[in-house]
Amino acid sequence: MKPFTRLELLIIREICAANGKLFVYKLHNKKNLAPSFLNKAIRVLENRKIVNVDGLFLQLTERGKDVVLSSKSVPLASKDKPWRECPEKFKDVQMPINQPYVPTKKLF
């Protein structure tokens, strides 16, 4: 099977994130994609029987779901902003809100 392009992977990932049904204009508006590139990628995915075009909506076909689940080239779980999460080594016991805080002299 021919590998997916980055745009095709993006479309598949967005359909999966939208629980299997995605409005095409929303994809165009959210990702600022040119309609010609989007249309070409959708046609390629439709010819490969990965997605089904239902009017203005895209849906994954059964074959598309199988490809997504069995393929390692389709990363589904990607964090949008991983730098916003605090690493475990910096986390401490959470203090109650009304408890006063007195810093130690070592910190000064």
DSSP file (Angstrom, degrees, kcal/mol; ACC not computed):
  #  RESIDUE AA STRUCTURE BP1 BP2  ACC     N-H-->O    O-->H-N    N-H-->O    O-->H-N    TCO  KAPPA ALPHA  PHI   PSI    X-CA   Y-CA   Z-CA
    1    1 A M              0   0    0      0, 0.0     0, 0.0     0, 0.0     0, 0.0   0.000 360.0 360.0 360.0 136.5    0.0    0.0    0.0
    2    2 A K        -     0   0    0      1,-0.1     0, 0.0     0, 0.0     0, 0.0  -0.444 360.0-109.4 -66.9 135.6    1.2    3.4   -0.9
    3    3 A P        -     0   0    0      0, 0.0     2,-0.2     0, 0.0    -1,-0.1  -0.273  34.5-105.1 -67.5 155.6    2.1    5.6    2.1
    4    4 A F        -     0   0    0      1,-0.1     2,-0.1     2,-0.0     0, 0.0  -0.488  28.2-124.8 -78.6 147.7   -0.1    8.5    3.1
    5    5 A T     >  -     0   0    0     -2,-0.2     4,-2.4     1,-0.1     5,-0.2  -0.382  31.6-102.9 -80.7 170.3    1.0   12.1    2.4
    6    6 A R  H  > S+     0   0    0      1,-0.2     4,-2.1     2,-0.2     5,-0.1   0.880 123.2  50.7 -63.5 -37.4    1.0   14.6    5.3
    7    7 A L  H  > S+     0   0    0      2,-0.2     4,-2.3     1,-0.2    -1,-0.2   0.898 109.7  49.7 -68.2 -40.0   -2.2   16.1    4.2
    8    8 A E  H  > S+     0   0    0      2,-0.2     4,-2.5     1,-0.2    -2,-0.2   0.907 111.1  49.7 -64.6 -41.1   -3.9   12.8    4.0
    9    9 A L  H  X S+     0   0    0     -4,-2.4     4,-2.6     2,-0.2    -2,-0.2   0.893 109.6  52.1 -62.5 -39.5   -2.7   11.9    7.5
   10   10 A L  H  X S+     0   0    0     -4,-2.1     4,-2.3     2,-0.2    -2,-0.2   0.918 110.1  48.2 -62.7 -43.7   -4.0   15.2    8.7
   11   11 A I  H  X S+     0   0    0     -4,-2.3     4,-2.2     2,-0.2    -2,-0.2   0.927 113.1  47.3 -63.3 -45.6   -7.5   14.6    7.2
   12   12 A I  H  X S+     0   0    0     -4,-2.5     4,-2.3     1,-0.2    -2,-0.2   0.914 112.3  50.0 -62.8 -43.1   -7.6   11.1    8.7
   13   13 A R  H  X S+     0   0    0     -4,-2.6     4,-2.1     1,-0.2    -1,-0.2   0.896 111.1  48.8 -63.5 -40.8   -6.5   12.4   12.1
   14   14 A E  H  X S+     0   0    0     -4,-2.3     4,-1.3     2,-0.2    -1,-0.2   0.865 109.8  51.6 -68.5 -36.0   -9.1   15.2   12.1
   15   15 A I  H  <>S+     0   0    0     -4,-2.2     5,-2.4     2,-0.2     6,-0.3   0.916 110.9  48.4 -65.4 -41.9  -11.9   12.7   11.1
   16   16 A C  H ><5S+     0   0    0     -4,-2.3     3,-1.3     1,-0.2    -2,-0.2   0.886 110.1  51.5 -64.4 -38.2  -10.9   10.4   14.0
   17   17 A A  H 3<5S+     0   0    0     -4,-2.1    -1,-0.2     1,-0.3    -2,-0.2   0.771 106.2  55.6 -69.5 -24.7  -10.9   13.4   16.4
   18   18 A A  T ><5S-     0   0    0     -4,-1.3     3,-1.0    -3,-0.2    -1,-0.3   0.132 123.3-103.8 -93.5  20.2  -14.4   14.4   15.2
   19   19 A N  T < 5S-     0   0    0     -3,-1.3    -3,-0.2     1,-0.2    -2,-0.1   0.855  76.5 -50.8  60.2  38.8  -15.7   10.9   16.1
   20   20 A G  T 3 <S+     0   0    0     -5,-2.4    40,-0.9    -6,-0.1     2,-0.4   0.305 123.8  78.0  92.4  -9.1  -15.8    9.6   12.5
   21   21 A K  E <   +A   59   0A   0     -3,-1.0     2,-0.4    -6,-0.3    38,-0.2  -0.979  53.7 179.1-138.8 124.6  -17.8   12.5   10.8
   22   22 A L  E     -A   58   0A   0     36,-2.4    36,-2.9    -2,-0.4     2,-0.4  -0.979  28.7-128.5-132.1 134.4  -16.2   15.8    9.8
   23   23 A F  E  >  -A   57   0A   0     -2,-0.4     4,-1.5    34,-0.2     3,-0.3  -0.689  21.1-142.2 -78.0 126.3  -17.6   18.8    8.0
   24   24 A V  H  > S+     0   0    0     32,-2.7     4,-2.3    -2,-0.4     5,-0.2   0.875  98.2  53.4 -62.7 -40.4  -15.2   19.7    5.1
   25   25 A Y  H  > S+     0   0    0     31,-0.3     4,-3.0     1,-0.2    -1,-0.2   0.867 104.6  56.1 -64.6 -34.8  -15.5   23.4    5.5
   26   26 A K  H  > S+     0   0    0     -3,-0.3     4,-2.8     2,-0.2     5,-0.2   0.906 108.5  47.6 -62.6 -40.8  -14.6   23.1    9.2
   27   27 A L  H  X S+     0   0    0     -4,-1.5     4,-2.1     2,-0.2     6,-0.3   0.925 113.5  47.8 -64.5 -44.6  -11.4   21.3    8.2
   28   28 A H  H  X>S+     0   0    0     -4,-2.3     5,-1.1     1,-0.2     4,-0.8   0.910 117.1  42.7 -61.5 -43.4  -10.6   24.0    5.5
   29   29 A N  H  <5S+     0   0    0     -4,-3.0    -2,-0.2     2,-0.2    -1,-0.2   0.891 115.6  47.4 -72.2 -41.2  -11.3   26.8    8.0
   30   30 A K  H  <5S+     0   0    0     -4,-2.8    -2,-0.2    -5,-0.2    -3,-0.2   0.889 123.0  31.1 -70.1 -40.8   -9.4   25.3   11.0
   31   31 A K  H  <5S-     0   0    0     -4,-2.1    -1,-0.2    -5,-0.2    -2,-0.2   0.422 100.1-126.5-101.2   0.3   -6.3   24.3    9.1
   32   32 A N  T  <5 +     0   0    0     -4,-0.8     2,-0.3     1,-0.2    -3,-0.2   0.918  48.3 168.1  53.6  49.0   -6.2   27.1    6.5
   33   33 A L      < -     0   0    0     -5,-1.1    -1,-0.2    -6,-0.3    -2,-0.1  -0.724  40.4-111.9 -94.7 142.3   -5.9   24.6    3.6
   34   34 A A     >  -     0   0    0     -2,-0.3     4,-2.4     1,-0.1     3,-0.2  -0.507  24.6-128.1 -67.9 137.3   -6.4   25.6    0.0
   35   35 A P  H  > S+     0   0    0      0, 0.0     4,-2.7     0, 0.0     5,-0.2   0.833 106.8  56.1 -58.0 -33.2   -9.6   24.0   -1.4
   36   36 A S  H  > S+     0   0    0      2,-0.2     4,-2.1     1,-0.2     5,-0.2   0.925 110.4  43.2 -67.3 -43.3   -7.7   22.6   -4.4
   37   37 A F  H  > S+     0   0    0     -3,-0.2     4,-2.4     2,-0.2     5,-0.2   0.908 115.9  49.1 -66.3 -41.3   -5.2   20.7   -2.2
   38   38 A L  H  X S+     0   0    0     -4,-2.4     4,-2.3     1,-0.2    -2,-0.2   0.916 111.6  48.7 -63.8 -44.0   -8.0   19.6    0.2
   39   39 A N  H  X S+     0   0    0     -4,-2.7     4,-2.3    -5,-0.2    -1,-0.2   0.905 111.4  49.9 -63.5 -42.2  -10.1   18.4   -2.7
   40   40 A K  H  X S+     0   0    0     -4,-2.1     4,-2.0     2,-0.2    -2,-0.2   0.919 112.4  46.7 -63.9 -44.2   -7.2   16.5   -4.3
   41   41 A A  H  X S+     0   0    0     -4,-2.4     4,-2.3     1,-0.2    -1,-0.2   0.883 111.8  51.1 -66.7 -38.2   -6.4   14.7   -1.0
   42   42 A I  H  X S+     0   0    0     -4,-2.3     4,-2.4     1,-0.2    -1,-0.2   0.907 109.4  50.7 -65.6 -40.6  -10.0   13.8   -0.3
   43   43 A R  H  X S+     0   0    0     -4,-2.3     4,-2.4     2,-0.2    -2,-0.2   0.887 109.8  50.3 -64.2 -38.4  -10.3   12.4   -3.8
   44   44 A V  H  X S+     0   0    0     -4,-2.0     4,-1.8     2,-0.2    -2,-0.2   0.934 112.5  46.3 -64.4 -45.2   -7.2   10.2   -3.3
   45   45 A L  H  <>S+     0   0    0     -4,-2.3     5,-2.9     1,-0.2     6,-1.0   0.857 112.7  50.9 -65.3 -34.3   -8.6    9.0    0.0
   46   46 A E  H ><5S+     0   0    0     -4,-2.4     3,-1.0     3,-0.2    -1,-0.2   0.893 109.2  50.0 -70.1 -39.1  -11.9    8.3   -1.6
   47   47 A N  H 3<5S+     0   0    0     -4,-2.4    -2,-0.2     1,-0.3    -1,-0.2   0.833 110.0  50.6 -67.1 -31.8  -10.3    6.3   -4.4
   48   48 A R  T 3<5S-     0   0    0     -4,-1.8    -1,-0.3    -5,-0.2    -2,-0.2   0.442 115.0-121.7 -83.4   0.7   -8.4    4.3   -1.9
   49   49 A K  T < 5S+     0   0    0     -3,-1.0    15,-0.3     2,-0.2    -3,-0.2   0.836  79.2 120.6  61.7  37.9  -11.7    3.7   -0.1
   50   50 A I  S   <S+     0   0    0     -5,-2.9    11,-2.3     1,-0.2     2,-0.3   0.818  74.4  27.1 -93.2 -41.6  -10.5    5.2    3.2
   51   51 A V  E     -B   60   0A   0     -6,-1.0     2,-0.5     9,-0.2     9,-0.2  -0.859  67.5-143.7-121.3 157.7  -13.1    7.9    3.4
   52   52 A N  E     -B   59   0A   0      7,-3.2     7,-2.0    -2,-0.3     2,-0.7  -0.985  14.8-141.0-119.3 128.4  -16.6    8.3    2.2
   53   53 A V  E     -B   58   0A   0     -2,-0.5     2,-0.6     5,-0.2     5,-0.2  -0.814  19.6-178.8 -92.9 118.0  -17.8   11.7    1.0
   54   54 A D  E >   -B   57   0A   0      3,-2.8     3,-1.5    -2,-0.7     2,-0.7  -0.787  61.8 -68.4-117.9  84.4  -21.4   12.2    2.1
   55   55 A G  T 3  S-     0   0    0     -2,-0.6     0, 0.0     1,-0.3     0, 0.0  -0.594 118.5 -12.4  70.0-113.1  -22.4   15.7    0.7
   56   56 A L  T 3  S+     0   0    0     -2,-0.7   -32,-2.7    -3,-0.1   -31,-0.3   0.273 123.8  87.0-101.8   9.5  -20.3   18.1    2.7
   57   57 A F  E <   -AB  23  54A   0     -3,-1.5    -3,-2.8   -34,-0.2     2,-0.4  -0.823  62.8-146.2-113.5 149.7  -19.2   15.6    5.3
   58   58 A L  E     -AB  22  53A   0    -36,-2.9   -36,-2.4    -2,-0.3     2,-0.3  -0.934  19.0-178.5-111.2 137.1  -16.3   13.1    5.4
   59   59 A Q  E     -AB  21  52A   0     -7,-2.0    -7,-3.2    -2,-0.4     2,-0.3  -0.978  28.8-116.5-132.4 147.3  -16.7    9.7    7.1
   60   60 A L  E     - B   0  51A   0    -40,-0.9    -9,-0.2    -2,-0.3     2,-0.1  -0.659  31.1-139.0 -77.8 135.8  -14.2    6.9    7.6
   61   61 A T     >  -     0   0    0    -11,-2.3     4,-2.4    -2,-0.3     5,-0.2  -0.336  29.4-100.0 -82.6 174.1  -15.2    3.7    5.9
   62   62 A E  H  > S+     0   0    0      1,-0.2     4,-2.1     2,-0.2     5,-0.1   0.902 128.4  49.5 -62.0 -40.4  -14.9    0.3    7.5
   63   63 A R  H  > S+     0   0    0      1,-0.2     4,-2.4   -14,-0.2    -1,-0.2   0.888 109.3  52.9 -64.8 -38.0  -11.7   -0.2    5.5
   64   64 A G  H  > S+     0   0    0    -15,-0.3     4,-2.4   -14,-0.2    -2,-0.2   0.892 108.0  50.0 -63.8 -40.4  -10.5    3.2    6.6
   65   65 A K  H  X S+     0   0    0     -4,-2.4     4,-2.4     2,-0.2    -1,-0.2   0.898 111.2  49.3 -64.8 -40.0  -11.1    2.2   10.3
   66   66 A D  H  X S+     0   0    0     -4,-2.1     4,-2.2     2,-0.2    -2,-0.2   0.907 111.4  48.9 -64.3 -41.7   -9.1   -1.0    9.8
   67   67 A V  H  X S+     0   0    0     -4,-2.4     4,-1.9     2,-0.2    -2,-0.2   0.912 112.0  48.9 -64.3 -42.3   -6.3    0.9    8.1
   68   68 A V  H  < S+     0   0    0     -4,-2.4     6,-0.2     1,-0.2    -2,-0.2   0.920 114.7  44.3 -64.1 -43.9   -6.2    3.5   10.9
   69   69 A L  H  < S+     0   0    0     -4,-2.4    -1,-0.2     1,-0.2    -2,-0.2   0.835 121.3  38.3 -71.8 -31.7   -6.2    0.8   13.7
   70   70 A S  H  < S+     0   0    0     -4,-2.2     2,-0.3    -5,-0.2    -1,-0.2   0.654  99.7  88.3 -93.9 -15.4   -3.6   -1.4   12.0
   71   71 A S     <  -     0   0    0     -4,-1.9     3,-0.4    -5,-0.2    -4,-0.0  -0.655  53.0-164.7 -90.9 137.1   -1.3    1.3   10.6
   72   72 A K  S    S+     0   0    0     -2,-0.3    -1,-0.1     1,-0.2    -4,-0.1   0.530  85.7  72.7 -89.1  -8.5    1.6    2.7   12.6
   73   73 A S  S    S+     0   0    0      1,-0.2    -1,-0.2     2,-0.0    -5,-0.1   0.541  83.1  74.0 -84.5  -5.4    1.8    5.6   10.1
   74   74 A V  S    S-     0   0    0     -3,-0.4     2,-0.6    -6,-0.2    -1,-0.2  -0.828  72.0-159.6-108.7  93.9   -1.4    7.2   11.4
   75   75 A P        +     0   0    0      0, 0.0     3,-0.1     0, 0.0    -3,-0.1  -0.612  16.7 172.3 -74.6 117.0   -0.6    8.8   14.8
   76   76 A L        +     0   0    0     -2,-0.6     2,-1.2     1,-0.2    -8,-0.0   0.870  63.0  58.9 -92.7 -42.5   -3.9    9.2   16.6
   77   77 A A        +     0   0    0      2,-0.0     2,-0.4     0, 0.0    -1,-0.2  -0.711  66.6 148.7 -95.7  92.1   -2.9   10.3   20.1
   78   78 A S        -     0   0    0     -2,-1.2     2,-0.4    -3,-0.1     0, 0.0  -0.986  42.4-130.8-123.9 135.1   -0.9   13.4   19.7
   79   79 A K        -     0   0    0     -2,-0.4    -2,-0.0     1,-0.2     0, 0.0  -0.664   7.9-152.2 -84.1 134.9   -0.8   16.2   22.3
   80   80 A D  S    S+     0   0    0     -2,-0.4    -1,-0.2     1,-0.2     0, 0.0   0.924  89.1  12.7 -71.8 -44.4   -1.4   19.6   20.9
   81   81 A K    >   +     0   0    0      1,-0.1     3,-1.5     2,-0.0    -1,-0.2  -0.668  65.2 166.4-135.1  79.0    0.5   21.5   23.5
   82   82 A P  G >  S+     0   0    0      0, 0.0     3,-1.2     0, 0.0    -1,-0.1   0.724  72.2  70.1 -69.5 -19.0    2.7   19.2   25.6
   83   83 A W  G 3  S+     0   0    0      1,-0.2    -2,-0.0     3,-0.0     0, 0.0   0.631  86.1  69.1 -73.1 -11.2    4.7   22.1   27.1
   84   84 A R  G <  S+     0   0    0     -3,-1.5     2,-0.4     2,-0.1    -1,-0.2   0.642  82.0  87.8 -80.9 -13.3    1.6   23.2   29.1
   85   85 A E  S <  S-     0   0    0     -3,-1.2     0, 0.0    -4,-0.2     0, 0.0  -0.709  81.3-125.2 -89.1 135.6    1.8   20.1   31.3
   86   86 A C        -     0   0    0     -2,-0.4     5,-0.1     1,-0.1    -2,-0.1  -0.633  28.7-115.8 -78.4 128.5    4.0   20.3   34.4
   87   87 A P    >>  -     0   0    0      0, 0.0     3,-1.4     0, 0.0     4,-0.5  -0.284  22.3-117.3 -62.4 151.9    6.6   17.6   34.7
   88   88 A E  G >4 S+     0   0    0      1,-0.3     3,-1.0     2,-0.2    -2,-0.0   0.807 110.3  64.6 -61.6 -32.1    6.2   15.2   37.6
   89   89 A K  G 34 S+     0   0    0      1,-0.2    -1,-0.3     3,-0.0    -3,-0.0   0.717 103.9  47.7 -68.7 -17.9    9.6   16.1   39.1
   90   90 A F  G <4 S+     0   0    0     -3,-1.4    -1,-0.2     2,-0.1     2,-0.2   0.537  90.7  99.6 -96.7  -8.4    8.3   19.7   39.7
   91   91 A K    <<  +     0   0    0     -3,-1.0     2,-0.2    -4,-0.5     3,-0.0  -0.564  48.7 177.0 -81.9 143.5    4.9   18.7   41.3
   92   92 A D        -     0   0    0     -2,-0.2     2,-0.2     1,-0.0    -2,-0.1  -0.751  44.6 -60.9-132.0 178.2    4.6   18.7   45.1
   93   93 A V        -     0   0    0     -2,-0.2     2,-0.4     1,-0.1    -1,-0.0  -0.453  59.6-117.4 -64.3 131.7    1.8   18.1   47.5
   94   94 A Q        -     0   0    0     -2,-0.2    -1,-0.1     1,-0.0     3,-0.1  -0.576  27.0-140.6 -77.2 129.5   -1.0   20.5   46.9
   95   95 A M        -     0   0    0     -2,-0.4    -1,-0.0     1,-0.1     6,-0.0  -0.570  24.1-100.2 -86.7 150.0   -1.6   22.8   49.9
   96   96 A P    >   -     0   0    0      0, 0.0     3,-1.0     0, 0.0    -1,-0.1  -0.341  34.6-115.9 -63.2 154.3   -5.1   23.8   51.0
   97   97 A I  T 3  S+     0   0    0      1,-0.2    -2,-0.1    -3,-0.1     0, 0.0   0.879 110.2  44.8 -62.7 -41.2   -6.1   27.3   49.8
   98   98 A N  T 3  S+     0   0    0      2,-0.1    -1,-0.2     0, 0.0    -3,-0.0   0.421  85.7 107.2 -89.3   2.7   -6.4   28.9   53.2
   99   99 A Q  S <  S-     0   0    0     -3,-1.0     2,-0.1     1,-0.1    -4,-0.0  -0.675  73.1-121.4 -82.1 129.4   -3.2   27.5   54.7
  100  100 A P        -     0   0    0      0, 0.0     2,-0.5     0, 0.0    -2,-0.1  -0.370  20.8-137.5 -70.4 150.5   -0.4   30.2   55.0
  101  101 A Y        -     0   0    0     -2,-0.1     0, 0.0    -6,-0.0     0, 0.0  -0.933  18.3-175.8-112.9 126.5    2.8   29.6   53.2
  102  102 A V        -     0   0    0     -2,-0.5     2,-0.0     0, 0.0     0, 0.0  -0.970  20.3-140.4-119.7 115.1    6.1   30.4   54.8
  103  103 A P        -     0   0    0      0, 0.0     2,-0.1     0, 0.0     5,-0.0  -0.345  19.8-112.6 -73.0 155.9    9.2   29.9   52.6
  104  104 A T    >   -     0   0    0      1,-0.1     3,-0.9    -2,-0.0     4,-0.4  -0.455  21.8-116.9 -82.5 161.0   12.4   28.3   53.9
  105  105 A K  G >  S+     0   0    0      1,-0.2     3,-1.0     2,-0.2    -1,-0.1   0.747 109.2  70.5 -70.3 -22.1   15.5   30.4   54.2
  106  106 A K  G 3  S+     0   0    0      1,-0.3    -1,-0.2     2,-0.2     0, 0.0   0.818  92.5  58.4 -63.1 -29.7   17.3   28.1   51.7
  107  107 A L  G <         0   0    0     -3,-0.9    -1,-0.3     1,-0.3    -2,-0.2   0.691 360.0 360.0 -75.9 -17.3   15.1   29.6   48.9
  108  108 A F    <         0   0    0     -3,-1.0    -1,-0.3    -4,-0.4    -2,-0.2   0.467 360.0 360.0 -85.3 360.0   16.3   33.1   49.6
